Amino acid sequence: MSVAELVFRFISAQVEAPKAENLTENVVNATTKPPSTPEGMFVAYGSLVIMAILPIYFGSYRSVHYHKENKAEKMTSKDAAIFPIMASVALFSLYIVFKLFSKEYINMLLTGYFFFLGVLALTHLLSPICSKLVPSAIPNIPYHILFRQGQGDKASDIINYKFSSYDVVSLIVCSLVGAWYLWKKHWIANNLFGLAFAVNAVELLHLNNVVTGCILLSGLFLYDIFWVFGTDVMVTVAKSFEAPIKLVFPQDLLTNGLAANNFAMLGLGDIVIPGIFIALLLRFDFSLKRKTYTYFYATCFAYFAGLLTTILVMHMFKHAQPALLYLVPACLGTPVALALVKGDLKTLFSYEDTVEEPTKKQKEQDKKHTESKKAK
């Protein structure tokens, strides 16, 4: 999961796009929404909170196993510093595009793009489950696609992908979900893709250390505040962008059933960005070998509290809120405060998933330093 892909998933905020309806024969295209009952709102926002926590929880544990078995893609301090700039450029570019061109055609292209991404993400997530459900009468045949350039030591793999016949079954099932999304744009299909994106991002995109996480979250804290409160860019793009980059749940589900269309929304960026930091804390807990995952669970609870605060403030002021305004202080402050109490502050900030490989220049300097020592 690349940083560039996460940029496009981060541009959704907690806003609700109004629906246009014909109220009477004399009033056309008046903007309104189906009424929401207090019970319906409770169910909607409660469901969003649960759907936000689940990808972080499962994605974090999957990141531990993935880190042990694979060379994970990691975000460096430099990447973290420029990420808010990349996100701002991507967000403002989309804003200009939506202003200049027809939303219908743009969303057709984006829908096709996210259809393929969604099917692949959902397949990666559900393959282990589908493998257990496939009847044993169907043989599990392994396949290996290898496309290599060069020979001998100079050979490099362009394509090196292993899969099995059970993975193909999983791909077919997930393609049916994708077809459902293309045909109906149903909110359940949207959420299946959104959850798959979130779990995969938390699992595959790793922060190498806490300092990098602090840089990333602090930069996006300012990013979210500026684009939500300072301009109409975030809200405009979120309303115009029809792609599974947000989780949605209808507030009128209890009255209108599955045909409900008054949606509460939560952007995937508000899940993924804190999620990759919380996953780092779980790996830190594992490194302590204390058999208790204090930092992970404490920060998960802080995320939960921050999300509830966002929802309460949004309804109090009747305005879209930058969720990271509340999530970042909660997710950064909790582990730091806990480390101060437990005496782990130095250990926390010195922890690294993987040691940075020295650059060619650093290797040459180390070599010269070693030779000079031998000469003396």
VOGU-3710 file (C-alpha; in Angstrom, 3 decimals, decimal comma):
1> msvaelvfrf> 0,000/0,000/0,000  1,816/3,113/-1,165  1,816/6,580/0,356  0,412/8,007/-2,891  -2,659/5,767/-2,640  -3,267/6,849/0,947  -3,282/10,512/-0,111  -6,390/9,953/-2,192  -8,079/8,057/0,615  -7,410/10,796/3,111
11> isaqveapka> -9,381/13,597/1,449  -12,792/12,716/2,897  -14,092/14,530/6,011  -17,092/14,040/8,281  -19,669/15,845/6,199  -23,155/15,001/5,011  -24,064/15,739/1,401  -27,619/17,076/1,058  -30,041/15,280/-1,243  -32,094/17,174/-3,829
21> enltenvvna> -35,804/16,356/-3,924  -38,963/17,747/-5,491  -41,062/18,755/-2,474  -44,093/20,091/-4,389  -45,026/20,783/-7,967  -44,078/24,445/-7,487  -40,809/23,917/-5,604  -38,268/22,019/-7,640  -34,812/20,807/-6,558  -35,284/22,010/-2,999
31> ttkppstpeg> -32,521/20,649/-0,802  -33,625/18,478/2,085  -33,007/15,179/3,861  -35,221/12,488/5,263  -35,726/13,179/8,978  -33,432/11,409/11,415  -34,715/10,114/14,727  -32,461/10,178/17,821  -32,432/6,386/17,739  -31,423/6,390/14,069
41> mfvaygslvi> -28,583/8,828/14,719  -27,382/6,725/17,653  -27,339/3,582/15,503  -25,578/5,379/12,622  -22,800/7,001/14,631  -22,416/3,984/16,883  -21,931/1,819/13,800  -19,378/4,247/12,358  -17,377/4,193/15,587  -17,364/0,395/15,621
51> mailpiyfgs> -16,427/0,245/11,933  -13,563/2,669/12,601  -12,113/0,679/15,498  -12,310/-2,770/13,878  -9,847/-2,055/11,009  -7,386/-0,530/13,474  -7,624/-3,501/15,832  -7,349/-6,268/13,237  -5,000/-4,327/10,949  -2,609/-3,752/13,873
61> yrsvhyhken> -2,369/-7,453/14,695  -1,979/-8,288/11,013  0,848/-5,724/10,825  2,741/-7,610/13,551  2,639/-10,862/11,580  3,329/-9,119/8,281  6,366/-7,355/9,766  7,802/-10,657/10,969  7,326/-12,474/7,678  7,892/-9,740/5,104
71> kaekmtskda> 9,908/-6,626/4,417  7,246/-4,032/5,137  6,984/-0,717/3,335  7,906/1,893/5,902  7,444/5,624/6,109  10,576/7,605/6,949  10,706/10,928/8,785  11,189/12,687/5,444  8,106/10,967/4,007  6,113/11,967/7,083
81> aifpimasva> 7,201/15,602/6,782  6,182/15,966/3,123  3,012/13,889/3,413  0,740/16,837/4,395  2,093/18,787/1,415  1,375/15,871/-0,939  -2,102/15,502/0,544  -2,768/19,237/0,138  -1,664/19,215/-3,494  -3,824/16,158/-4,244
91> lfslyivfkl> -6,829/17,627/-2,438  -6,627/21,042/-4,106  -6,037/19,435/-7,516  -9,227/17,420/-7,126  -11,062/20,577/-6,040  -9,967/22,383/-9,239  -10,839/19,372/-11,398  -14,343/19,166/-9,924  -14,811/22,899/-10,488  -13,704/22,779/-14,140
101> fskeyinmll> -15,084/19,477/-15,394  -18,282/17,457/-15,130  -18,492/15,498/-11,873  -20,258/12,667/-13,672  -17,362/11,788/-15,985  -14,703/12,289/-13,317  -16,525/9,985/-10,939  -16,902/7,380/-13,700  -13,096/7,247/-14,029  -12,591/7,211/-10,254
111> tgyffflgvl> -15,213/4,505/-9,823  -13,410/2,247/-12,291  -10,066/2,884/-10,607  -11,357/2,176/-7,112  -13,282/-0,858/-8,377  -10,010/-2,626/-9,253  -8,285/-1,423/-6,081  -11,261/-2,478/-3,967  -11,491/-5,967/-5,461  -7,762/-6,548/-4,872
121> althllspic> -7,905/-5,165/-1,311  -10,967/-7,239/-0,444  -9,398/-10,360/-1,976  -6,243/-9,894/0,104  -8,391/-9,562/3,220  -10,823/-12,423/2,586  -8,526/-15,021/0,964  -7,744/-16,814/4,269  -11,472/-16,982/5,093  -12,514/-18,145/1,624
131> sklvpsaipn> -9,809/-20,823/1,685  -11,430/-22,396/4,746  -14,905/-22,278/3,204  -13,986/-23,804/-0,167  -15,014/-27,501/-0,266  -12,108/-29,918/0,093  -13,239/-31,569/-3,159  -11,772/-28,565/-4,970  -7,974/-29,009/-5,026  -5,797/-26,131/-3,849
141> ipyhilfrqg> -3,331/-25,822/-6,727  -0,433/-23,370/-6,251  0,627/-21,037/-9,071  3,625/-18,788/-9,486  3,842/-15,974/-12,030  7,462/-14,936/-12,536  8,688/-12,399/-15,077  12,414/-11,771/-14,717  14,770/-9,389/-16,465  18,437/-10,289/-16,938
151> qgdkasdiin> 20,414/-13,367/-15,942  22,502/-14,550/-13,047  23,335/-12,088/-10,265  22,095/-9,160/-12,342  18,602/-10,624/-12,730  15,712/-8,659/-11,269  12,092/-9,694/-10,855  9,541/-7,509/-12,613  6,616/-9,722/-11,582  6,925/-12,297/-8,800
161> ykfssydvvs> 3,483/-13,317/-7,591  2,377/-16,535/-5,899  -1,248/-17,578/-5,522  -3,454/-20,646/-5,436  -6,718/-21,821/-6,941  -8,436/-20,869/-3,662  -7,225/-17,305/-4,167  -8,888/-17,352/-7,575  -12,169/-18,384/-5,931  -11,779/-15,489/-3,476
171> livcslvgaw> -11,099/-13,101/-6,370  -14,297/-14,198/-8,129  -16,373/-13,677/-4,972  -14,875/-10,229/-4,389  -15,441/-9,327/-8,042  -19,159/-9,989/-7,494  -19,076/-7,484/-4,623  -17,342/-5,069/-6,975  -20,005/-5,579/-9,612  -22,658/-4,866/-6,983
181> ylwkkhwian> -20,873/-1,634/-6,098  -20,624/-0,573/-9,760  -24,276/-1,357/-10,415  -25,990/-0,029/-7,303  -23,362/2,070/-5,483  -24,937/0,561/-2,387  -23,631/1,764/0,965  -22,931/-1,785/2,166  -20,715/-2,499/-0,856  -19,021/0,872/-0,297
191> nlfglafavn> -18,295/-0,070/3,320  -16,918/-3,483/2,393  -14,390/-1,818/0,095  -13,695/0,939/2,616  -13,024/-1,520/5,433  -10,765/-3,568/3,159  -8,783/-0,443/2,233  -8,420/0,535/5,895  -7,312/-2,904/7,149  -4,796/-3,315/4,324
201> avellhlnnv> -3,358/0,173/4,870  -2,894/-0,353/8,623  -1,352/-3,768/7,952  0,993/-2,871/5,107  2,074/0,738/5,686  4,476/0,913/8,616  5,868/3,798/10,616  9,422/2,939/11,586  9,488/4,795/14,904  7,451/7,023/17,213
211> vtgcillsgl> 9,248/10,204/16,105  8,109/9,610/12,518  4,577/9,038/13,800  4,638/12,304/15,744  5,818/14,222/12,662  3,124/12,645/10,475  0,222/13,154/12,877  1,270/16,693/13,789  1,489/17,718/10,124  -1,903/16,218/9,312
221> flydifwvfg> -3,366/17,817/12,434  -2,618/21,233/10,875  -3,654/19,990/7,423  -7,092/18,904/8,596  -7,775/22,103/10,517  -6,785/24,341/7,610  -8,731/22,565/4,858  -11,916/22,127/6,917  -12,078/25,412/8,823  -10,027/27,665/6,541
231> tdvmvtvaks> -11,605/26,836/3,163  -14,518/25,006/1,566  -12,135/22,700/-0,334  -12,412/19,624/1,901  -16,191/19,783/2,162  -16,627/20,405/-1,587  -14,413/17,484/-2,589  -15,995/15,151/-0,029  -19,452/15,935/-1,411  -18,339/15,530/-5,036
241> feapiklvfp> -16,099/12,469/-4,680  -18,050/9,251/-5,276  -15,646/6,503/-4,309  -15,263/4,088/-1,375  -12,833/6,371/0,478  -15,231/6,834/3,367  -17,424/4,713/5,599  -21,108/5,605/5,562  -24,131/4,561/7,580  -27,729/5,742/7,128
251> qdlltnglaa> -29,315/7,694/9,960  -32,781/6,772/8,677  -32,120/3,010/8,569  -34,762/2,286/11,228  -37,445/4,080/9,207  -36,447/3,380/5,578  -34,541/0,105/5,859  -31,771/-0,710/3,380  -33,116/1,966/1,009  -32,165/4,688/3,518
261> nnfamlglgd> -30,149/7,587/2,120  -29,470/10,097/4,914  -25,869/9,161/5,567  -23,412/9,918/8,331  -19,846/9,664/7,031  -16,301/9,097/8,273  -13,274/9,508/5,998  -10,805/6,622/5,768  -7,962/9,007/6,519  -9,401/9,492/10,006
271> ivipgifial> -9,003/5,738/10,475  -5,801/4,933/8,589  -3,575/7,776/9,819  -4,129/7,162/13,561  -4,332/3,431/12,789  -0,778/3,061/11,487  0,486/4,856/14,606  -1,550/2,607/16,909  -0,225/-0,438/15,018  3,317/0,809/15,721
281> llrfdfslkr> 2,466/0,926/19,431  1,278/-2,695/19,308  4,608/-3,724/17,759  6,312/-1,713/20,517  4,290/-3,635/23,117  5,421/-6,902/21,543  9,052/-5,739/21,678  8,772/-5,116/25,450  7,841/-8,800/25,961  5,692/-8,004/28,981
291> ktytyfyatc> 2,721/-10,065/27,768  0,498/-7,012/28,232  -0,316/-4,620/25,418  -0,864/-1,527/27,544  0,173/1,111/25,012  -1,938/-0,430/22,273  -5,158/-0,772/24,272  -4,779/2,590/26,004  -4,336/4,399/22,679  -7,235/2,471/21,128
301> fayfaglltt> -9,430/3,755/23,951  -8,063/7,274/23,417  -8,953/6,996/19,712  -12,465/5,889/20,670  -12,836/8,873/23,023  -11,487/11,257/20,374  -13,958/9,969/17,809  -16,881/10,397/20,199  -15,707/13,932/20,934  -15,640/14,712/17,195
311> ilvmhmfkha> -19,222/13,510/16,771  -20,492/15,429/19,801  -18,810/18,688/18,735  -20,061/18,264/15,158  -23,661/18,016/16,354  -23,235/20,781/18,899  -21,973/23,314/16,322  -23,782/21,839/13,275  -20,583/22,039/11,204  -18,217/19,480/9,677
321> qpallylvpa> -15,308/18,857/12,045  -11,677/17,966/11,281  -11,562/14,656/13,153  -7,776/14,772/13,499  -8,174/17,918/15,613  -9,384/15,602/18,372  -7,791/12,292/17,378  -4,168/13,468/17,111  -3,847/14,905/20,653  -5,575/11,801/22,034
331> clgtpvalal> -3,395/9,325/20,115  -0,109/11,168/20,745  -0,734/12,325/24,291  -1,878/8,967/25,660  1,245/6,842/24,946  3,607/9,679/25,937  1,792/10,221/29,248  1,712/6,469/29,855  5,440/6,183/29,109  6,178/8,967/31,607
341> vkgdlktlfs> 4,221/7,148/34,313  5,775/3,751/33,544  9,310/5,099/33,021  9,407/3,959/29,377  9,787/7,360/27,705  13,357/6,805/26,490  12,543/3,258/25,379  9,446/4,451/23,531  11,249/7,107/21,505  14,304/4,934/20,817
351> yedtveeptk> 12,241/1,985/19,562  12,510/1,194/15,856  10,839/-1,554/13,876  13,863/-1,890/11,630  17,227/-0,213/11,734  17,738/2,172/8,829  20,153/0,753/6,281  23,198/3,011/5,861  23,464/4,914/2,588  26,346/4,423/0,170
361> kqkeqdkkht> 27,926/7,665/1,402  27,647/6,550/5,030  29,230/3,191/4,182  32,179/4,946/2,531  32,626/7,238/5,531  32,509/4,268/7,930  35,068/2,442/5,795  37,442/5,424/5,808  36,971/5,820/9,567  37,821/2,133/10,139
371> eskkak> 40,903/2,327/7,897  42,160/5,436/9,679  41,809/3,657/13,035  43,805/0,673/11,747  46,520/2,996/10,433  46,921/4,546/13,881
//
